[in-house]
């Protein structure tokens, strides 16, 4: 038994409230120096989002109970994991309150390693991806679904990816400003003479962090797209919508102080949609699937460096870095494609 597409859309939109509430809270932790209490306006938005989406999911079950269904038969297809996650999230929320009361409010890297926060993020992911699980085998979702029918699933998975990017934000390449990217990928200036035996002149401090962030972000943002492509031929606009949602998290955390980089990511989503239209990657077309995975990653990070260079003071001074980084990204994309689809589906 499945809920209607309209019910899935409501679930997804209420999940947006939930997800945006977390983004606002993440902004507060990143930008406000003194957070001395658990009871803040941003927590109010976050937890009110939890209440409304949870209430909606419980209502879907209660409607079936009133219609005479009992036990698991009353739970719509795809909604069980989200339903189970509701009390678990509430328990982790209480644990978070006690944690903050005893140990204080985290404001730095420790935010992303707090056990109560990790519990919240896992259960929240289960809740907001409910529309994706609902649509996965729904009889109303055809082999080639329209964008409108797939929209709730796309929104849910995109917000889940944004949650992952938040908890890996120490490796999020979308948070850097163009000038910082260019400087990091350039040769150190005025750094003095390297001591004898120290090897080549060192690259400016931060190049390793930017390069690593590009790798981490590449894997995080491309994986959900490849995951969906194994199930459906994505309609045009799907990747652009997902990338727009994913870009909100680093945008909010940085008070949208790096618009060129965020816009380059949106452009990459559009190019990826064009690649899907041209290559038609699917579980039954392994070569096209692998080609898309490699090209999408290569184009995404080529645009990233190109836009950073155009708006951040020119090309980085180390050509190996700015020419090689997109190639590395493309190779990683190709590897992801092979991992997601090692063999073509011949059914």
Residue pairs with C-beta under 8 A, 6 or more apart in sequence:
1 64
1 69
1 73
1 76
1 77
2 76
2 77
2 78
2 134
2 138
2 139
2 140
3 11
3 60
3 76
3 79
3 134
5 140
5 149
5 152
7 60
7 76
8 130
8 131
8 134
8 135
8 152
8 153
9 131
9 151
9 152
10 56
11 53
11 56
11 57
11 130
11 131
11 134
11 152
11 156
12 128
12 131
12 151
12 152
12 153
12 155
12 156
13 155
14 49
14 52
14 53
14 56
15 49
15 53
15 127
15 128
15 130
15 131
15 155
15 156
15 159
16 155
16 159
17 45
17 48
17 49
17 52
17 53
18 46
18 49
18 50
18 52
18 53
18 124
18 127
18 128
18 159
19 49
19 128
19 159
19 162
19 163
20 45
20 49
20 248
21 42
21 45
21 46
21 47
21 48
21 49
21 50
22 46
22 49
22 124
22 163
22 166
23 162
23 166
23 248
23 249
23 252
23 253
24 42
24 45
24 46
24 252
25 40
25 42
25 43
25 45
25 46
26 166
26 249
26 252
26 253
27 42
27 252
27 253
27 255
28 35
28 40
28 42
29 35
29 105
29 106
29 107
29 111
30 253
30 254
31 253
31 255
32 107
33 107
35 105
35 107
36 104
36 105
37 100
37 105
38 96
38 97
38 100
38 101
38 105
47 93
50 89
50 90
50 93
50 124
50 127
53 127
53 128
54 86
54 89
54 127
57 79
57 82
57 83
57 86
57 127
57 130
58 83
58 86
60 76
60 79
61 74
61 75
61 76
61 79
61 83
64 73
64 74
64 75
64 76
65 74
72 80
75 83
76 134
77 133
77 134
77 137
77 138
78 130
78 131
78 132
78 133
78 134
78 135
78 136
78 138
79 130
79 133
79 134
81 126
81 130
81 133
82 126
82 127
82 129
82 130
82 133
84 126
85 123
85 124
85 126
85 127
86 123
86 127
88 119
88 123
89 119
89 120
89 123
89 124
89 127
91 119
92 116
92 119
92 120
92 123
93 120
95 115
95 116
95 119
96 114
96 116
96 117
96 120
99 114
99 115
99 116
106 114
106 117
109 170
111 117
112 166
112 167
112 168
112 169
112 170
117 167
118 167
121 163
121 166
121 167
124 163
125 160
125 163
125 164
128 156
128 159
128 160
128 163
129 156
129 157
129 160
130 156
131 152
131 153
131 155
131 156
132 152
132 153
132 156
132 157
134 152
134 153
135 141
135 145
135 149
135 150
135 152
135 153
136 153
136 231
140 149
141 149
141 150
141 232
142 149
143 232
143 233
144 232
144 233
144 235
145 232
145 235
146 235
147 235
147 236
147 237
147 238
150 232
150 234
150 235
150 238
151 241
153 228
154 228
154 238
154 241
154 242
155 241
155 245
157 224
157 227
157 228
157 242
158 224
158 241
158 242
158 243
158 244
158 245
158 246
159 245
160 224
161 220
161 221
161 224
161 242
161 245
161 246
162 245
162 246
162 248
162 249
163 249
164 220
165 172
165 174
165 217
165 220
165 221
165 246
165 249
165 250
166 249
166 253
168 216
168 220
169 175
169 249
169 250
169 253
171 212
171 213
171 216
171 217
172 213
172 216
172 217
172 249
172 250
173 210
173 213
173 214
173 216
173 217
173 304
174 217
174 247
174 250
174 251
174 258
174 261
174 262
174 265
175 250
175 253
175 254
175 258
176 184
176 210
176 213
176 258
176 261
177 257
177 258
177 261
177 312
178 258
178 260
178 261
178 307
178 308
178 309
178 310
178 311
178 312
178 313
179 312
179 313
180 206
180 210
180 312
181 210
181 261
181 304
181 305
181 308
181 312
181 316
182 308
182 309
182 312
182 313
182 314
182 315
182 316
183 204
183 206
183 312
184 204
184 205
184 206
184 207
184 209
184 210
184 316
185 203
185 204
185 207
185 210
185 211
185 305
185 316
185 317
185 318
185 321
185 322
185 325
186 203
186 204
186 316
186 317
186 318
187 201
187 203
187 204
187 317
187 318
188 201
188 202
188 203
188 204
188 205
189 204
191 201
191 202
191 204
194 200
194 201
194 202
203 318
203 321
207 318
207 321
211 321
211 325
214 301
214 304
214 325
214 328
214 329
215 328
215 329
215 332
218 297
218 300
218 301
218 329
218 332
218 333
219 332
219 336
221 243
221 246
221 265
221 300
222 293
222 296
222 297
222 300
222 333
222 336
223 336
223 340
224 242
225 234
225 239
225 242
225 272
225 296
226 289
226 293
226 336
226 337
226 340
226 341
227 340
228 234
228 238
229 276
229 281
229 282
229 283
229 289
229 292
230 282
230 283
230 289
230 340
230 341
231 283
233 276
233 280
233 281
233 282
234 273
234 276
236 273
236 276
236 277
237 273
238 273
238 276
239 269
239 270
239 272
239 273
239 276
239 296
240 266
240 269
240 270
240 272
240 273
241 269
242 269
243 265
243 266
243 268
243 269
243 272
244 266
244 269
246 265
247 262
247 265
247 266
250 258
250 262
251 258
251 262
256 262
260 307
260 308
260 310
260 311
260 312
261 304
261 307
261 308
263 307
264 303
264 304
264 306
264 307
264 308
265 300
265 303
265 304
267 303
267 307
268 296
268 299
268 300
268 303
268 304
271 296
271 299
271 300
271 303
272 292
272 296
272 299
272 300
275 292
275 295
275 296
275 299
276 292
279 288
279 291
279 292
279 295
280 288
281 288
281 289
281 291
281 292
281 293
282 288
282 289
282 345
283 289
283 341
283 344
283 345
284 344
284 345
284 346
284 347
285 344
286 341
286 343
286 344
289 337
289 340
289 341
290 334
290 337
290 338
290 341
292 337
293 333
293 334
293 336
293 337
293 340
294 330
294 331
294 333
294 334
294 337
295 330
295 333
296 333
297 326
297 329
297 330
297 332
297 333
297 334
297 336
298 326
298 327
298 329
298 330
298 333
299 326
300 329
301 325
301 326
301 329
301 330
302 326
305 316
305 322
305 325
305 326
309 315
309 316
309 322
315 322
316 322
